[in-house]
Amino acid sequence: MTATDDERIQGLWDAMARGWAEGDAHSFAAVFAEDCDFTTVRGEKPPGRAGIAAGHDQLFRTAYRSTRLDARVQSIRYPRPDLATVNVESTVVASDGTSLARTHALAVVERDVAAGADGAWRITAFHNMVPAPPTGHPAGFRELKESPMSDASTPGRPKLRHLAIVARDPEKLAEFYSEIFGMELFHRDPDGSCFLSDGYLSLALIKHQLDGDTPLGMNHFGFHVADTSEISAALVASGAEEPAERFTNRPFAEYRAMDPEGNWFDLSAHGFGGPRPAAEADEE
């Protein structure tokens, strides 16, 4: 197609970046079709343009307040003149230049043919994802397929997939686990908390607050389950307190629970973020 088409499609992501930088969710969402099929990194599907705007408005007021979006179009392919598939890499960047999150997206973009050659392009489908770990992992990294933890004989069994540690210096600790054990940093919170993955288990390094009452060290762990309501019912039947819903914009657990000795743990049906295990990807 023409360079003009490429420029107009690139302009969609430029407009998204402007809306993001301004904290204007409606401006950000304006490039999407009204009924856009949008899938988040957590597998959630907000209802069209209105749902996209509502979700990002919440992000712009909380976790991603005063951040910017660096969106880089990698390729554009035209199966037909009024239709394009677009691969995009994006990074959410804090005001100090720190990279907070990195994603890849595959988008379907269509032109309004009724308006002729000058018809506006709109994103009609958008699938966002966290990139997989690079090949050639450093020493200390073990592929999931080599691990007995990937036993496929019990696919419905809850899996321990998350650990959280409160740390004085999450960035320094993240470097330690990355360099020694080959873990991949896949998300940062604006407060400096870091989130890593080994391809199976996610590790949250939560920034310690000097004026807070949360002690340093191990904080909680988390289970990936098929059905949070089923596990919640089993916990209540055992005499434990009913799990509490977590109101958070972090892409992680939905519920917080406690064992009989007061140890916190999370329950999540959508997972804990980070690269997906090879065994789960092979099942699809």
SEDRENVO-578234 format. One line per field, with one value per residue (C-alpha): residue in one letter; y, x, z. Coordinates in nm, 4 decimals. Layout:
code = [a/...]
Y = [Y/...]
X = [X/...]
Z = [Z/...]
***
This chain:
code = [m/t/a/t/d/d/e/r/i/q/g/l/w/d/a/m/a/r/g/w/a/e/g/d/a/h/s/f/a/a/v/f/a/e/d/c/d/f/t/t/v/r/g/e/k/p/p/g/r/a/g/i/a/a/g/h/d/q/l/f/r/t/a/y/r/s/t/r/l/d/a/r/v/q/s/i/r/y/p/r/p/d/l/a/t/v/n/v/e/s/t/v/v/a/s/d/g/t/s/l/a/r/t/h/a/l/a/v/v/e/r/d/v/a/a/g/a/d/g/a/w/r/i/t/a/f/h/n/m/v/p/a/p/p/t/g/h/p/a/g/f/r/e/l/k/e/s/p/m/s/d/a/s/t/p/g/r/p/k/l/r/h/l/a/i/v/a/r/d/p/e/k/l/a/e/f/y/s/e/i/f/g/m/e/l/f/h/r/d/p/d/g/s/c/f/l/s/d/g/y/l/s/l/a/l/i/k/h/q/l/d/g/d/t/p/l/g/m/n/h/f/g/f/h/v/a/d/t/s/e/i/s/a/a/l/v/a/s/g/a/e/e/p/a/e/r/f/t/n/r/p/f/a/e/y/r/a/m/d/p/e/g/n/w/f/d/l/s/a/h/g/f/g/g/p/r/p/a/a/e/a/d/e/e]
Y = [0.0000/0.3653/0.5384/0.7466/0.4350/0.3398/0.6916/0.6970/0.3647/0.4795/0.7880/0.5708/0.4741/0.8304/0.9409/0.6688/0.7872/1.1481/1.0458/0.8366/1.1193/1.3562/1.1041/1.1344/0.7897/0.8995/1.0460/0.7270/0.5080/0.7197/0.5213/0.2002/0.0973/0.1309/-0.2505/-0.3261/-0.6789/-0.5870/-0.8412/-0.7306/-0.9036/-1.0694/-1.2112/-0.9663/-0.8313/-0.4836/-0.4097/-0.2105/0.1475/0.2460/-0.0396/0.0422/0.4054/0.3105/0.0673/0.3093/0.5980/0.3924/0.3162/0.6806/0.7863/0.5146/0.2742/0.4571/0.8142/1.0557/0.7910/0.7815/0.5144/0.4442/0.2519/0.1203/-0.0216/-0.3164/-0.4274/-0.3596/-0.6165/-0.5550/-0.8701/-0.6352/-0.2588/-0.1762/-0.4194/-0.4373/-0.6440/-0.4530/-0.5772/-0.3286/-0.3243/-0.0882/0.0260/0.2158/0.4699/0.6558/1.0290/0.9552/0.7387/0.4031/0.1302/0.0000/-0.2592/-0.4001/-0.5575/-0.6854/-0.6450/-0.7787/-0.5483/-0.5649/-0.2249/-0.1487/0.1501/0.2981/0.2035/0.3956/0.7155/0.6239/0.6269/0.8943/0.6967/0.6851/0.3773/0.2268/-0.0579/-0.3316/-0.6015/-0.5747/-0.8545/-0.7441/-0.9822/-0.9930/-1.1012/-1.4430/-1.4751/-1.4514/-1.7705/-1.8778/-1.8282/-1.7617/-2.0332/-2.1304/-2.1090/-2.4393/-2.4810/-2.5690/-2.8824/-3.0259/-2.9642/-3.2207/-2.9269/-2.9447/-3.2759/-3.2798/-3.5662/-3.3242/-3.0312/-2.9056/-2.8971/-2.5479/-2.4482/-2.2424/-1.9707/-1.6570/-1.5336/-1.1810/-1.0301/-0.6834/-0.5333/-0.2173/-0.1982/-0.3942/-0.2828/-0.4152/-0.7387/-0.7766/-0.7456/-1.0201/-1.2671/-1.1758/-1.2151/-1.5257/-1.7166/-1.5786/-1.4421/-1.1870/-0.8494/-0.8034/-0.5212/-0.2247/-0.0270/0.3514/0.3087/0.0949/-0.2507/-0.5064/-0.8218/-1.1085/-1.4506/-1.7691/-1.8755/-2.0557/-1.8707/-1.4940/-1.3110/-0.9762/-0.7552/-0.5005/-0.1663/-0.1259/0.1914/0.3550/0.4896/0.1625/-0.1258/-0.4099/-0.5841/-0.6729/-1.0259/-1.2860/-1.1340/-1.3761/-1.6476/-1.7230/-2.0109/-2.0206/-2.1993/-2.2987/-2.1567/-1.9021/-1.9504/-2.3259/-2.2786/-2.0006/-2.2297/-2.5029/-2.2588/-2.1445/-2.5061/-2.5791/-2.3026/-2.0430/-1.6863/-1.6146/-1.4751/-1.0985/-0.9458/-0.7376/-0.3976/-0.3324/-0.2276/-0.4552/-0.7397/-1.0086/-1.1882/-1.1335/-1.2608/-1.2557/-1.5394/-1.6604/-2.0060/-2.1250/-1.9751/-1.6341/-1.6681/-1.4664/-1.6183/-1.5073/-1.6846/-1.6076/-1.7635/-1.5385/-1.5860/-1.3660/-1.2000/-1.2606/-1.5091/-1.8083/-2.1581/-2.3589/-2.6424/-2.4128/-2.2636/-2.6136/-2.7009/-2.4365]
X = [0.0000/0.0995/0.3249/0.0195/-0.1602/0.1418/0.1593/-0.2113/-0.1859/0.1252/-0.0783/-0.3251/-0.0501/0.0812/-0.2683/-0.2809/0.0545/-0.0685/-0.3844/-0.1770/0.0683/-0.2227/-0.4009/-0.7022/-0.8603/-1.1265/-0.8629/-0.6578/-0.9575/-1.0767/-0.8609/-1.0510/-1.3717/-1.6835/-1.7158/-1.3403/-1.2478/-0.9835/-0.7938/-0.5697/-0.2501/-0.4656/-0.7070/-0.9804/-1.2103/-1.3493/-1.6702/-1.5582/-1.4327/-1.6293/-1.4762/-1.1268/-1.1709/-1.3090/-1.0247/-0.7535/-0.9125/-0.8675/-0.5044/-0.4266/-0.5576/-0.3738/-0.0944/0.0066/-0.0515/0.2026/0.3500/0.3914/0.3510/0.6365/0.4657/0.6782/0.5052/0.7186/0.5316/0.2179/0.0706/-0.2217/-0.4272/-0.6520/-0.6530/-0.8956/-0.7515/-0.4164/-0.2546/-0.0119/0.2557/0.3502/0.5950/0.5118/0.6776/0.5165/0.7703/0.7678/0.8379/1.2009/1.2547/1.2204/1.0528/0.7528/0.6053/0.6700/0.4111/0.3641/0.0353/-0.1214/-0.3909/-0.6376/-0.6979/-0.9757/-1.0509/-1.3970/-1.4464/-1.7750/-1.5697/-1.3488/-0.9691/-0.9508/-1.1604/-1.0314/-0.8533/-0.9783/-0.8469/-1.1129/-0.9239/-0.6334/-0.4603/-0.2028/0.0519/0.3638/0.6629/0.8127/1.1615/1.4487/1.6129/1.9444/1.8685/2.1610/2.3038/2.0671/1.7489/1.5663/1.3052/0.9621/0.9381/1.2346/1.0695/0.8600/0.6334/0.4870/0.3110/0.0160/-0.1593/-0.3329/-0.4379/-0.7057/-0.4842/-0.4065/-0.0478/0.1829/0.2804/0.3637/0.5869/0.6097/0.8944/0.9006/1.2423/1.4358/1.5808/1.3635/1.5720/1.8963/1.7277/1.5760/1.9240/2.0436/1.7713/1.8095/2.1877/2.2159/1.8988/1.8058/1.4690/1.3070/1.1840/0.8418/0.6781/0.7596/0.5222/0.5701/0.6766/0.9748/0.8291/0.9622/0.8012/1.0031/0.9325/1.1264/0.8687/0.6596/0.6592/0.6359/0.8324/0.7087/0.9682/0.7533/0.9050/0.9245/0.7623/0.9444/0.6190/0.4319/0.3731/0.4540/0.7770/1.0640/1.0905/0.8440/0.4972/0.2654/0.2418/-0.0194/-0.2041/-0.3218/-0.6590/-0.9233/-1.2148/-1.1719/-1.5312/-1.4815/-1.1621/-1.3238/-1.6126/-1.3704/-1.1812/-1.5001/-1.6108/-1.2770/-1.3370/-1.1084/-1.2202/-1.3795/-1.1187/-1.1396/-1.1552/-0.8489/-0.9292/-0.6123/-0.5047/-0.2040/-0.2401/-0.2294/-0.4447/-0.8153/-0.8475/-0.6459/-0.6923/-0.5297/-0.4368/-0.5132/-0.1860/-0.2389/-0.0150/-0.1433/-0.1895/-0.3543/-0.6000/-0.6069/-0.7885/-0.6276/-0.2688/0.0063/0.1506/0.4877/0.5828/0.3532/0.4882/0.5704/0.3426/0.0388/0.1237/0.1574/-0.1957/-0.3518]
Z = [0.0000/-0.0037/0.2438/0.3362/0.4627/0.6719/0.8118/0.8975/1.0776/1.2646/1.3535/1.5468/1.7914/1.8003/1.9057/2.1705/2.3077/2.3241/2.5088/2.7487/2.8221/2.8871/3.1084/2.8755/2.8455/2.5956/2.3648/2.4054/2.3157/2.0201/1.7743/1.8508/1.6752/1.8866/1.9043/1.9113/2.0227/2.2832/2.4942/2.7817/2.8995/3.1678/2.9129/3.0098/2.7377/2.8083/2.6136/2.3102/2.3020/2.6136/2.8142/2.6883/2.7957/3.1386/3.2106/3.1065/3.2938/3.6110/3.5200/3.4402/3.7817/3.9782/3.8784/3.5582/3.6680/3.5104/3.2812/2.9037/2.6372/2.3965/2.1118/1.8246/1.5153/1.4019/1.0915/0.8873/0.6486/0.4125/0.3344/0.1335/0.0678/0.3493/0.6079/0.7875/1.0608/1.2805/1.5203/1.7916/2.0821/2.3693/2.6888/2.9756/3.1002/3.4328/3.4577/3.5562/3.2474/3.4243/3.2178/3.4123/3.1755/2.8286/2.5980/2.2447/2.0600/1.7407/1.6054/1.3187/1.1599/0.9085/0.6902/0.6493/0.2831/0.2679/0.2978/0.0030/-0.0153/0.2536/0.5008/0.8561/0.9862/1.3149/1.5319/1.5265/1.7183/1.9618/2.1518/2.4094/2.5623/2.7784/2.5656/2.6316/2.7852/2.5361/2.4146/2.5602/2.9281/3.1621/3.3827/3.6594/3.4466/3.4046/3.1331/3.2634/3.0466/3.2382/3.5740/3.7633/3.8565/3.5049/3.5724/3.3306/3.5106/3.7494/3.5267/3.7699/4.0794/4.2185/4.1427/4.3627/4.1167/4.3137/4.5978/4.7377/4.9379/5.0956/5.0131/5.0963/4.7431/4.4953/4.1960/4.3417/4.4479/4.0996/3.9481/4.1835/4.0827/3.7149/3.7054/3.9226/3.8352/3.4938/3.6052/3.3744/3.4962/3.3335/3.5319/3.7571/3.9744/3.9986/4.3634/4.2565/4.3228/4.0726/3.9342/3.7862/3.6406/3.5737/3.3162/3.5766/3.9096/3.9520/4.2210/4.3534/4.5208/4.7031/4.7979/5.1758/5.3059/5.5950/5.7355/5.6858/5.9235/5.6803/5.7886/5.5584/5.4228/5.3035/5.2700/5.0911/4.8255/4.5631/4.3993/4.0385/4.0487/3.7955/3.9956/4.2768/4.3980/4.4401/4.6432/4.8475/4.9358/5.0403/5.2637/5.4352/5.4820/5.6524/5.9046/5.7446/5.6786/5.3426/5.0973/5.0442/4.6986/4.6169/4.4696/4.2750/3.9257/3.9322/3.6808/3.9451/4.2012/4.2565/4.6156/4.9405/5.1919/5.5125/5.6412/6.0001/6.1305/5.9741/5.6675/5.3721/5.0293/4.7055/4.4774/4.1068/3.8128/3.5489/3.6674/3.8076/3.4985/3.3366/3.0641/3.0413/3.1120/2.8031/2.9176/2.9237/2.5843/2.4369/2.5538/2.3258]
***
